[in-house]
Amino acid sequence: MNLRLQNQLHMVGACINVAESSDYKPIWSGSPPDDFGAEFGQLKADYGAIVAKSALADGASGGAADAKSVAQAALEVAAFVLARALALHFKKSGDLLRLGKIDVTKTDIVKLRTQELVNRATAIRDIGAAAVGEPGAAGRGVTGTRVAVLSAAIDSFSSVMSAPRGQIVNRGTLLREVEADVAALREKTSEMDDFVVQFDGTPSGNRFIEAWRRARIIVDTGGAQTAPSPAPQPEPKLAAERETERQSSAS
């Protein structure tokens, strides 16, 4: 996947992490606009599916590869990475009960058979989903993006785990699909902007809006394939800004 697409995916991942942080999730969870939660859940699912598809393309780096083997390898990596982030988080927070449930090595995961792998990965995913947003979790790597990636990897492997070896996945086809999927994901994220600006009116809501705006900036990491940044668009004014202008006009 080229740098331009990577940058765009990183932007969406940053938005997901902002919204699911312990600082901002209480602002929108169960609060109007009511559709934000459902739309945000779909954004996470779409993001995870694209990252999983990109991993499949990377696994088929020679042009084509066995679909089942590639999907299994991607699932093993996603499960292991989230498990170790959770282990670090639970050690730091002193949660020995949950630590015992996810404290696995890469060997523990790789040796699992097909359905056992799905079951263990699902358990890790569910524990991770519950831990996202806890104090300190994001700084230790337990994020909504990692949970979304593991969830999508579970789905990808589940769809091919009963298929016989030899089913081929083509890298070029997958990369073309990723390109189209990322474009749709960016459009979806733009729609989320219209939800986020509605949380203004309180200091915490305004901080959420500002954090989301910052996450929406696509960082150019360099490279010939990176597209130029678009011209900045005017941003909606926050309630505090409007109040300042009103007071200035009155005086």
FINUVO-258254 format. One record per residue: residue number from 1; z, x, y of N, C-alpha, C, O in turn. Coordinates in steps of 0.001 Angstrom, whole numbers, plus 500000, padded with zeros to 6 digits. Layout:
<kolkols>
KOLKOL  num     n.z     n.x     n.y    ca.z    ca.x    ca.y     c.z     c.x     c.y     o.z     o.x     o.y
KOLKOL  NUM       Z       X       Y       Z       X       Y       Z       X       Y       Z       X       Y
...
</kolkols>
This chain:
<kolkols>
KOLKOL  num     n.z     n.x     n.y    ca.z    ca.x    ca.y     c.z     c.x     c.y     o.z     o.x     o.y
KOLKOL    1  500000  500850  498817  500000  500000  500000  500000  500887  501234  500767  501846  501320
KOLKOL    2  499133  500562  502194  499025  501433  503353  500200  501266  504309  501005  500345  504176
KOLKOL    3  500279  502173  505268  501419  502200  506180  501512  500955  507046  502607  500500  507375
KOLKOL    4  500369  500409  507412  500383  499210  508244  501097  498072  507528  501937  497399  508125
KOLKOL    5  500777  497848  506259  501420  496789  505497  502893  497110  505247  503743  496221  505295
KOLKOL    6  503191  498373  504981  504581  498764  504780  505417  498474  506020  506535  497969  505917
KOLKOL    7  504875  498793  507192  505595  498536  508438  505863  497047  508625  506947  496648  509049
KOLKOL    8  504864  496235  508305  505017  494787  508467  506052  494243  507494  506845  493373  507856
KOLKOL    9  506054  494742  506273  507061  494313  505300  508462  494762  505716  509429  494018  505553
KOLKOL   10  508570  495966  506247  509864  496449  506708  510406  495563  507822  511609  495315  507899
KOLKOL   11  509517  495091  508677  509941  494203  509756  510543  492922  509192  511609  492490  509631
KOLKOL   12  509868  492316  508227  510382  491078  507641  511700  491339  506927  512633  490543  507031
KOLKOL   13  511781  492446  506204  513030  492799  505542  514168  492966  506521  515297  492566  506237
KOLKOL   14  513883  493556  507681  514916  493724  508707  515392  492375  509231  516583  492189  509481
KOLKOL   15  514462  491429  509397  514837  490087  509846  515744  489399  508825  516728  488757  509192
KOLKOL   16  515407  489538  507552  516216  488934  506494  517625  489519  506517  518609  488789  506403
KOLKOL   17  517714  490829  506662  519028  491473  506668  519865  491045  507870  521078  490871  507755
KOLKOL   18  519215  490875  509025  519938  490411  510208  520512  489015  509956  521696  488768  510186
KOLKOL   19  519662  488114  509483  520095  486724  509300  521195  486598  508253  522039  485707  508353
KOLKOL   20  521200  487477  507247  522190  487362  506180  523420  488233  506398  524305  488274  505543
KOLKOL   21  523489  488925  507523  524655  489754  507781  525876  488875  508040  525752  487708  508413
KOLKOL   22  527045  489451  507837  528276  488693  508052  528464  488307  509513  529216  487381  509817
KOLKOL   23  527787  489008  510421  527882  488687  511844  527118  487425  512209  527534  486685  513101
KOLKOL   24  525994  487170  511522  525092  486113  511972  524919  484947  511006  524541  483857  511436
KOLKOL   25  525182  485141  509720  524997  484038  508786  525854  482825  509126  525371  481699  509000
KOLKOL   26  527124  483004  509559  527919  481820  509918  527333  481020  511083  527647  479841  511243
KOLKOL   27  526482  481656  511896  525917  480968  513056  524929  479897  512624  524921  478796  513175
KOLKOL   28  524085  480220  511626  523043  479272  511238  523366  478492  509967  522781  477432  509743
KOLKOL   29  524272  478978  509135  524563  478305  507873  525201  476941  508123  526298  476851  508674
KOLKOL   30  524515  475896  507720  525011  474534  507874  524942  473999  509286  525525  472956  509582
KOLKOL   31  524234  474700  510168  524131  474274  511558  522695  473883  511884  521768  474365  511233
KOLKOL   32  522490  473022  512877  521130  472690  513284  520468  473880  513984  521156  474691  514604
KOLKOL   33  519135  473991  513888  518212  473070  513228  518340  473114  511703  518391  474186  511100
KOLKOL   34  518389  471942  511106  518726  471814  509689  517729  472497  508757  518107  472932  507670
KOLKOL   35  516466  472600  509161  515449  473162  508277  515472  474687  508228  514763  475287  507420
KOLKOL   36  516265  475313  509070  516247  476778  509110  516615  477377  507761  515946  478295  507288
KOLKOL   37  517677  476864  507135  518136  477432  505876  517074  477393  504790  516861  478379  504084
KOLKOL   38  516403  476240  504656  515371  476109  503624  514183  477015  503920  513649  477663  503020
KOLKOL   39  513771  477061  505184  512632  477899  505558  512970  479376  505389  512122  480172  504987
KOLKOL   40  514200  479731  505693  514623  481117  505527  514644  481492  504043  514251  482600  503678
KOLKOL   41  515097  480577  503192  515075  480833  501756  513675  481078  501239  513465  481938  500383
KOLKOL   42  512714  480326  501756  511320  480516  501347  510785  481854  501843  510019  482521  501148
KOLKOL   43  511192  482239  503046  510776  483535  503577  511264  484656  502665  510511  485582  502364
KOLKOL   44  512517  484579  502223  513057  485596  501316  512293  485631  500000  511980  486703  499483
KOLKOL   45  511996  484445  499459  511284  484383  498187  509890  484983  498320  509448  485731  497448
KOLKOL   46  509199  484660  499403  507854  485190  499624  507887  486702  499800  507038  487421  499275
KOLKOL   47  508875  487168  500542  509022  488612  500747  509222  489328  499405  508563  490329  499123
KOLKOL   48  510130  488808  498590  510397  489438  497307  509178  489458  496407  508929  490440  495708
KOLKOL   49  508411  488363  496425  507209  488290  495584  506192  489339  495993  505532  489936  495142
KOLKOL   50  506061  489568  497300  505097  490556  497771  505537  491965  497397  504716  492778  496972
KOLKOL   51  506819  492261  497552  507310  493586  497184  507139  493821  495681  506786  494922  495260
KOLKOL   52  507386  492795  494881  507208  492926  493433  505745  493158  493088  505434  493972  492218
KOLKOL   53  504850  492456  493756  503414  492632  493503  502968  494026  493926  502136  494647  493265
KOLKOL   54  503525  494510  495029  503205  495861  495468  503664  496894  494452  502983  497893  494221
KOLKOL   55  504829  496648  493843  505333  497559  492812  504411  497564  491599  504200  498602  490972
KOLKOL   56  503863  496395  491274  502904  496337  490168  501662  497156  490489  501132  497861  489630
KOLKOL   57  501203  497057  491735  500029  497827  492147  500310  499324  492068  499459  500099  491632
KOLKOL   58  501506  499726  492493  501867  501140  492414  501915  501607  490966  501541  502739  490661
KOLKOL   59  502376  500734  490078  502445  501085  488670  501086  501230  488035  500931  501930  487034
KOLKOL   60  500100  500571  488613  498720  500668  488122  497942  501668  488953  496770  501447  489257
KOLKOL   61  498584  502765  489323  497992  503723  490258  496703  504343  489735  495887  504822  490523
KOLKOL   62  496509  504341  488430  495283  504881  487891  494121  503919  487967  493024  504246  487513
KOLKOL   63  494330  502739  488529  493281  501734  488632  493643  500506  487840  493414  499387  488299
KOLKOL   64  494202  500686  486661  494623  499549  485843  495721  500018  484906  495815  501205  484591
KOLKOL   65  496544  499092  484465  497642  499446  483569  498063  498221  482792  497664  497102  483116
KOLKOL   66  498883  498434  481751  499397  497333  480961  500361  496512  481813  501364  497028  482306
KOLKOL   67  500044  495235  481981  500797  494381  482908  502256  494250  482500  503144  494278  483352
KOLKOL   68  502511  494108  481206  503882  493915  480746  504725  495165  480990  505867  495064  481439
KOLKOL   69  504173  496338  480698  504907  497583  480894  505215  497821  482365  506314  498250  482717
KOLKOL   70  504233  497538  483226  504424  497753  484655  505482  496803  485205  506352  497218  485970
KOLKOL   71  505412  495522  484817  506380  494539  485300  507777  494863  484798  508753  494672  485523
KOLKOL   72  507886  495349  483571  509190  495710  483019  509795  496886  483774  510984  496882  484092
KOLKOL   73  508973  497894  484061  509471  499057  484782  509942  498668  486184  510967  499157  486658
KOLKOL   74  509193  497790  486841  509577  497348  488184  510889  496577  488154  511713  496712  489058
KOLKOL   75  511084  495769  487113  512323  495009  486979  513504  495929  486717  514577  495744  487292
KOLKOL   76  513316  496915  485859  514402  497853  485554  514867  498591  486815  516064  498767  487041
KOLKOL   77  513908  499013  487622  514256  499732  488853  514991  498817  489826  516024  499197  490379
KOLKOL   78  514458  497603  490037  515076  496672  490990  516491  496298  490569  517388  496209  491407
KOLKOL   79  516693  496077  489263  518022  495717  488764  518997  496878  488918  520145  496681  489317
KOLKOL   80  518540  498085  488603  519412  499255  488690  519823  499539  490137  520993  499816  490405
KOLKOL   81  518876  499473  491059  519174  499784  492464  520200  498802  493031  521161  499210  493683
KOLKOL   82  519993  497506  492781  520945  496525  493293  522299  496665  492605  523336  496514  493251
KOLKOL   83  522304  496952  491303  523565  497115  490569  524392  498267  491141  525610  498156  491278
KOLKOL   84  523720  499377  491475  524469  500521  492012  524963  500241  493430  526044  500694  493808
KOLKOL   85  524185  499502  494212  524656  499121  495543  525882  498216  495430  526840  498351  496192
KOLKOL   86  525838  497297  494474  526981  496406  494249  528193  497190  493752  529322  496924  494166
KOLKOL   87  527959  498153  492868  529065  498958  492352  529761  499693  493492  530990  499745  493548
KOLKOL   88  528976  500256  494392  529545  500951  495545  530350  499985  496415  531453  500301  496862
KOLKOL   89  529780  498813  496643  530456  497820  497480  531775  497371  496860  532787  497284  497555
KOLKOL   90  531771  497089  495575  532978  496589  494919  534044  497682  494784  535240  497395  494832
KOLKOL   91  533608  498931  494617  534578  500024  494601  535274  500139  495956  536494  500283  496032
KOLKOL   92  534487  500073  497008  535036  500213  498357  535950  499039  498717  536941  499208  499427
KOLKOL   93  535609  497858  498223  536402  496671  498558  537523  496398  497567  538310  495472  497760
KOLKOL   94  537602  497203  496497  538657  497052  495513  538507  495858  494596  539490  495372  494035
KOLKOL   95  537271  495376  494437  537010  494210  493579  536678  494702  492168  535506  494831  491815
KOLKOL   96  537685  494969  491382  537479  495552  490057  536881  494551  489073  536200  494948  488128
KOLKOL   97  537129  493253  489285  536603  492246  488375  535081  492218  488427  534412  492291  487397
KOLKOL   98  534546  492111  489630  533082  492084  489739  532478  493457  489465  531352  493548  488976
KOLKOL   99  533202  494514  489769  532705  495856  489465  532427  496000  487978  531410  496571  487583
KOLKOL  100  533329  495483  487156  533154  495596  485711  531935  494866  485191  531419  495193  484122
KOLKOL  101  531470  493875  485942  530322  493087  485497  528981  493747  485806  527971  493420  485182
KOLKOL  102  528964  494672  486763  527664  495232  487172  527635  496768  487117  526638  497373  487510
KOLKOL  103  528691  497392  486647  528758  498854  486638  527952  499403  485466  528509  499765  484429
KOLKOL  104  526638  499460  485643  525729  499888  484574  524972  501139  485006  524818  501418  486196
KOLKOL  105  524502  501887  484000  523653  503046  484250  522195  502654  484045  521890  501576  483533
KOLKOL  106  521303  503548  484455  519875  503289  484237  519574  503174  482740  518750  502359  482325
KOLKOL  107  520254  504000  481936  520061  503945  480482  520486  502593  479924  519821  502043  479047
KOLKOL  108  521596  502057  480434  522071  500744  479978  521001  499677  480168  520831  498795  479326
KOLKOL  109  520283  499767  481283  519270  498759  481596  517983  498993  480806  517401  498055  480261
KOLKOL  110  517548  500241  480748  516277  500552  480086  516303  500211  478600  515273  499843  478035
KOLKOL  111  517465  500327  477959  517526  500091  476514  517562  498598  476160  517499  498245  474982
KOLKOL  112  517662  497731  477154  517721  496294  476886  516359  495771  476421  515310  496187  476913
KOLKOL  113  516408  494866  475480  515174  494230  475024  514770  493136  476007  515482  492848  476969
KOLKOL  114  513633  492547  475749  512981  491663  476705  513900  490610  477309  514130  490625  478518
KOLKOL  115  514437  489689  476495  515254  488605  477023  516596  489131  477517  517150  488607  478483
KOLKOL  116  517121  490160  476865  518372  490757  477329  518214  491340  478725  519118  491238  479554
KOLKOL  117  517066  491949  478980  516805  492519  480295  516762  491430  481357  517340  491584  482433
KOLKOL  118  516083  490337  481059  516012  489218  482004  517410  488661  482268  517767  488386  483414
KOLKOL  119  518195  488496  481208  519537  487940  481367  520434  488849  482207  521156  488374  483084
KOLKOL  120  520390  490150  481938  521240  491076  482686  520778  491161  484148  521598  491161  485067
KOLKOL  121  519476  491232  484347  518948  491291  485712  519298  490025  486497  519606  490092  487687
KOLKOL  122  519249  488882  485829  519594  487621  486488  521064  487598  486884  521419  487120  487961
KOLKOL  123  521920  488120  485999  523351  488175  486317  523609  489085  487517  524409  488752  488392
KOLKOL  124  522938  490224  487556  523082  491144  488689  522577  490485  489961  523203  490594  491016
KOLKOL  125  521435  489797  489859  520880  489105  491024  521841  488056  491577  522044  487964  492788
KOLKOL  126  522427  487269  490683  523335  486198  491120  524599  486758  491770  525069  486225  492775
KOLKOL  127  525144  487823  491205  526320  488453  491804  525950  489044  493168  526721  488958  494124
KOLKOL  128  524766  489641  493240  524311  490200  494504  524125  489137  495567  524496  489341  496723
KOLKOL  129  523555  488005  495187  523340  486918  496143  524658  486420  496713  524744  486077  497891
KOLKOL  130  525688  486383  495869  526998  485927  496328  527667  486953  497239  528470  486594  498100
KOLKOL  131  527332  488234  497045  527979  489297  497825  527301  489566  499159  527906  490151  500057
KOLKOL  132  526042  489139  499294  525323  489371  500552  526080  488724  501711  526499  487570  501621
KOLKOL  133  526248  489465  502781  526944  488934  503937  528434  489221  503953  529100  488972  504957
KOLKOL  134  528975  489748  502842  530389  490119  502848  530594  491339  503755  529686  492157  503900
KOLKOL  135  531768  491467  504358  532021  492614  505226  531733  493938  504521  532259  494198  503439
KOLKOL  136  530905  494763  505132  530573  496076  504592  529456  496088  503581  528972  497164  503227
KOLKOL  137  529018  494920  503093  528022  494883  502019  526683  495471  502448  526096  496275  501724
KOLKOL  138  526207  495079  503606  524893  495548  504057  524860  497059  504208  523875  497701  503847
KOLKOL  139  525932  497626  504741  525983  499070  504917  526007  499824  503608  525729  501023  503579
KOLKOL  140  526334  499144  502524  526365  499772  501200  525122  499435  500383  525030  499798  499210
KOLKOL  141  524172  498746  500996  522899  498469  500339  522773  497108  499708  521746  496810  499096
KOLKOL  142  523788  496266  499835  523722  494917  499268  523141  494001  500344  523858  493513  501218
KOLKOL  143  521851  493781  500264  521149  493029  501300  520335  491892  500695  520054  491869  499496
KOLKOL  144  519971  490961  501548  519137  489858  501104  517783  490315  500624  517210  489710  499717
KOLKOL  145  517255  491383  501220  515947  491871  500789  516002  492414  499365  515088  492178  498575
KOLKOL  146  517074  493144  499032  517183  493681  497666  517338  492555  496645  516781  492619  495548
KOLKOL  147  518093  491533  497012  518249  490388  496122  516906  489683  495935  516554  489290  494823
KOLKOL  148  516167  489527  497018  514854  488867  496939  513887  489656  496079  513129  489079  495299
KOLKOL  149  513908  490973  496217  513015  491821  495414  513353  491699  493925  512455  491574  493093
KOLKOL  150  514642  491735  493593  515030  491606  492184  514654  490229  491653  514169  490116  490527
KOLKOL  151  514866  489194  492435  514518  487843  491991  513024  487742  491691  512630  487148  490688
KOLKOL  152  512192  488322  492560  510747  488286  492339  510353  489131  491129  509443  488763  490386
KOLKOL  153  511030  490255  490928  510729  491094  489766  511075  490375  488465  510379  490525  487461
KOLKOL  154  512155  489594  488490  512513  488781  487318  511410  487773  487025  511009  487598  485874
KOLKOL  155  510927  487115  488063  509864  486122  487888  508587  486770  487354  507934  486233  486460
KOLKOL  156  508239  487941  487919  507007  488620  487492  507074  489022  486029  506113  488831  485283
KOLKOL  157  508215  489584  485615  508343  490003  484225  508425  488797  483293  507860  488817  482200
KOLKOL  158  509116  487762  483716  509240  486566  482877  507884  485945  482578  507677  485370  481509
KOLKOL  159  506959  486065  483532  505644  485445  483353  504779  486191  482340  503813  485632  481821
KOLKOL  160  505125  487468  482052  504290  488247  481120  505066  488749  479916  504477  489388  479044
KOLKOL  161  506373  488483  479832  507168  489126  478787  506795  488650  477382  507037  489356  476403
KOLKOL  162  506210  487466  477283  505814  486983  475950  504363  487321  475626  503879  487048  474528
KOLKOL  163  503681  487915  476595  502269  488252  476367  502176  489534  475538  503041  490403  475646
KOLKOL  164  501141  489658  474718  500981  490883  473928  500636  492063  474830  500044  491891  475896
KOLKOL  165  501012  493260  474392  500640  494460  475126  499121  494550  475214  498401  494127  474309
KOLKOL  166  498660  495107  476315  497214  495268  476463  496629  494420  477569  495501  494661  477999
KOLKOL  167  497378  493422  478043  496907  492649  479187  496874  493586  480388  497869  494247  480684
KOLKOL  168  495748  493648  481079  495544  494659  482093  495797  494115  483498  495371  493013  483841
KOLKOL  169  496497  494909  484295  496682  494594  485701  495858  495591  486502  495949  496797  486275
KOLKOL  170  495052  495096  487439  494134  495937  488198  494704  496216  489582  495060  495288  490308
KOLKOL  171  494790  497481  489945  495410  497880  491203  494647  497353  492416  495252  496851  493364
KOLKOL  172  493325  497468  492385  492535  497033  493530  492707  495553  493811  492820  495143  494967
KOLKOL  173  492728  494752  492758  492904  493311  492930  494269  492992  493508  494397  492153  494400
KOLKOL  174  495286  493664  492997  496634  493424  493493  496776  493807  494960  497417  493091  495729
KOLKOL  175  496190  494919  495348  496302  495357  496742  495604  494374  497686  496081  494127  498794
KOLKOL  176  494486  493821  497248  493817  492808  498081  494692  491563  498218  494757  490955  499286
KOLKOL  177  495359  491193  497134  496262  490046  497200  497451  490340  498111  497885  489473  498870
KOLKOL  178  497978  491566  498035  499093  491946  498897  498697  491854  500364  499475  491380  501192
KOLKOL  179  497499  492303  500684  497020  492244  502079  497030  490809  502586  497514  490538  503684
KOLKOL  180  496495  489886  501785  496464  488478  502197  497871  487896  502250  498186  487115  503148
KOLKOL  181  498712  488268  501302  500077  487738  501264  500900  488204  502472  501689  487437  503024
KOLKOL  182  500712  489455  502873  501457  489975  504021  501038  489250  505295  501876  488962  506149
KOLKOL  183  499750  488954  505427  499288  488210  506604  499965  486839  506668  500393  486397  507734
KOLKOL  184  500056  486172  505512  500726  484871  505470  502221  485010  505760  502818  484138  506391
KOLKOL  185  502819  486102  505301  504247  486334  505539  504523  486544  507020  505528  486067  507546
KOLKOL  186  503634  487252  507683  503813  487451  509125  503725  486118  509866  504479  485879  510809
KOLKOL  187  502821  485265  509447  502708  483945  510071  503986  483139  509840  504469  482453  510741
KOLKOL  188  504519  483230  508637  505756  482527  508314  506913  483036  509180  507735  482252  509654
KOLKOL  189  506967  484341  509380  508024  484916  510203  507895  484463  511652  508899  484219  512322
KOLKOL  190  506662  484350  512135  506444  483845  513497  506961  482417  513640  507521  482057  514675
KOLKOL  191  506771  481605  512602  507299  480244  512634  508827  480254  512695  509434  479394  513334
KOLKOL  192  509443  481233  512027  510903  481326  512054  511412  481640  513456  512529  481263  513808
KOLKOL  193  510599  482329  514259  510999  482623  515636  511346  481341  516393  512284  481311  517190
KOLKOL  194  510576  480283  516130  510792  479024  516840  512104  478355  516436  512685  477598  517213
KOLKOL  195  512564  478636  515224  513888  478154  514812  514984  478983  515481  515958  478443  516006
KOLKOL  196  514806  480300  515450  515869  481202  515899  516223  480980  517368  517401  481013  517726
KOLKOL  197  515221  480753  518229  515517  480604  519660  516367  479369  519938  516934  479240  521023
KOLKOL  198  516459  478461  518971  517249  477246  519180  518755  477468  518993  519550  476554  519211
KOLKOL  199  519142  478672  518593  520558  478960  518419  521197  479491  519705  522312  480012  519668
KOLKOL  200  520504  479365  520840  521072  479841  522088  522151  478878  522580  522333  477797  522020
KOLKOL  201  522850  479273  523614  523869  478401  524181  525281  478884  523958  526207  478423  524626
KOLKOL  202  525464  479816  523018  526780  480422  522787  526596  481933  522754  525505  482405  522435
KOLKOL  203  527629  482704  523073  527491  484165  523020  527050  484672  521645  526205  485563  521554
KOLKOL  204  527622  484104  520573  527244  484565  519235  525804  484182  518913  525075  484958  518295
KOLKOL  205  525395  482987  519330  524017  482574  519108  523041  483452  519852  521983  483798  519327
KOLKOL  206  523391  483817  521079  522524  484692  521867  522425  486081  521240  521367  486710  521275
KOLKOL  207  523526  486553  520671  523481  487854  519998  522587  487794  518766  521871  488751  518470
KOLKOL  208  522625  486678  518047  521746  486504  516887  520285  486542  517320  519464  487207  516688
KOLKOL  209  519962  485837  518384  518584  485822  518874  518130  487230  519230  517027  487644  518870
KOLKOL  210  518975  487958  519932  518613  489313  520345  518445  490228  519138  517523  491044  519110
KOLKOL  211  519326  490107  518133  519218  490932  516932  517936  490602  516173  517279  491500  515645
KOLKOL  212  517582  489338  516115  516334  488920  515448  515137  489503  516191  514202  490008  515570
KOLKOL  213  515169  489434  517516  514065  489975  518311  513872  491463  518033  512748  491937  517868
KOLKOL  214  514980  492183  517986  514885  493619  517729  514314  493890  516340  513509  494803  516158
KOLKOL  215  514733  493097  515373  514217  493270  514009  512730  492972  513927  512025  493516  513077
KOLKOL  216  512254  492102  514819  510842  491708  514797  509910  492797  515311  508692  492675  515186
KOLKOL  217  510461  493853  515882  509629  494956  516366  509127  495748  515168  509917  496203  514342
KOLKOL  218  507816  495909  515076  507226  496672  513981  507226  498140  514365  506555  498538  515316
KOLKOL  219  507977  498944  513625  508094  500365  513932  506901  501110  513360  506610  501017  512168
KOLKOL  220  506216  501845  514215  505068  502654  513788  505593  503950  513199  506110  504800  513924
KOLKOL  221  505464  504107  511879  505962  505309  511212  504917  506411  511168  505137  507454  510552
KOLKOL  222  503763  506182  511829  502726  507203  511866  501740  507042  510739  501921  506217  509843
KOLKOL  223  500685  507846  510795  499650  507778  509761  498410  507112  510295  498474  506237  511159
KOLKOL  224  497290  507533  509773  496007  507066  510284  495773  505602  509998  494987  504956  510690
KOLKOL  225  496457  505050  508966  496172  503683  508568  497032  502669  509316  496885  501465  509108
KOLKOL  226  497927  503139  510183  498810  502231  510885  498093  501580  512049  497514  502271  512887
KOLKOL  227  498126  500274  512110  497448  499557  513176  498215  499719  514479  499439  499851  514459
KOLKOL  228  497506  499712  515636  498204  499802  516912  499081  498591  517130  498774  497492  516668
KOLKOL  229  500183  498802  517843  501100  497699  518112  500465  496727  519077  499807  497158  520023
KOLKOL  230  500638  495410  518873  500072  494437  519784  500791  494463  521122  501922  494935  521232
KOLKOL  231  500112  493947  522133  500719  493887  523458  501941  492994  523393  501901  491952  522738
KOLKOL  232  503041  493374  524062  504259  492551  524006  504036  491185  524613  503337  491043  525616
KOLKOL  233  504637  490178  523995  504523  488814  524476  505797  488442  525216  506870  488943  524882
KOLKOL  234  505699  487561  526227  506912  487146  526930  507872  486458  525982  507452  485667  525137
KOLKOL  235  509164  486752  526114  510170  486199  525221  510862  485017  525871  511009  484991  527093
KOLKOL  236  511291  484039  525086  512044  482920  525649  513320  483411  526304  513964  484334  525806
KOLKOL  237  513677  482811  527395  514894  483216  528085  516113  482624  527389  516102  481484  526925
KOLKOL  238  517146  483425  527334  518388  482960  526763  519113  482077  527780  518809  482089  528973
KOLKOL  239  520079  481315  527271  520819  480417  528142  521529  481191  529246  521559  480755  530397
KOLKOL  240  522098  482334  528894  522817  483130  529878  521899  483601  530991  522295  483646  532156
KOLKOL  241  520661  483956  530627  519699  484402  531627  519333  483257  532563  519219  483448  533774
KOLKOL  242  519150  482069  531996  518794  480924  532833  519930  480585  533794  519690  480237  534950
KOLKOL  243  521179  480689  533306  522330  480385  534150  522436  481384  535299  522754  481006  536426
KOLKOL  244  522164  482678  535009  522207  483693  536066  521180  483410  537138  521462  483535  538330
KOLKOL  245  519973  483022  536707  518918  482711  537668  519288  481479  538497  519001  481417  539693
KOLKOL  246  519927  480504  537851  520307  479295  538569  521339  479611  539653  521253  479108  540774
KOLKOL  247  522320  480456  539298  523333  480824  540265  522758  481633  541412  523178  481490  542561
KOLKOL  248  521785  482491  541091  521166  483301  542142  520394  482414  543112  520427  482638  544322
KOLKOL  249  519698  481408  542583  518931  480515  543418  519843  479686  544300  519516  479422  545457
KOLKOL  250  521005  479264  543758  521940  478430  544498  522571  479191  545656  522895  478601  546687
KOLKOL  251  522747  480510  545488  523365  481308  546529  522359  481723  547580  522716  482408  548539
</kolkols>
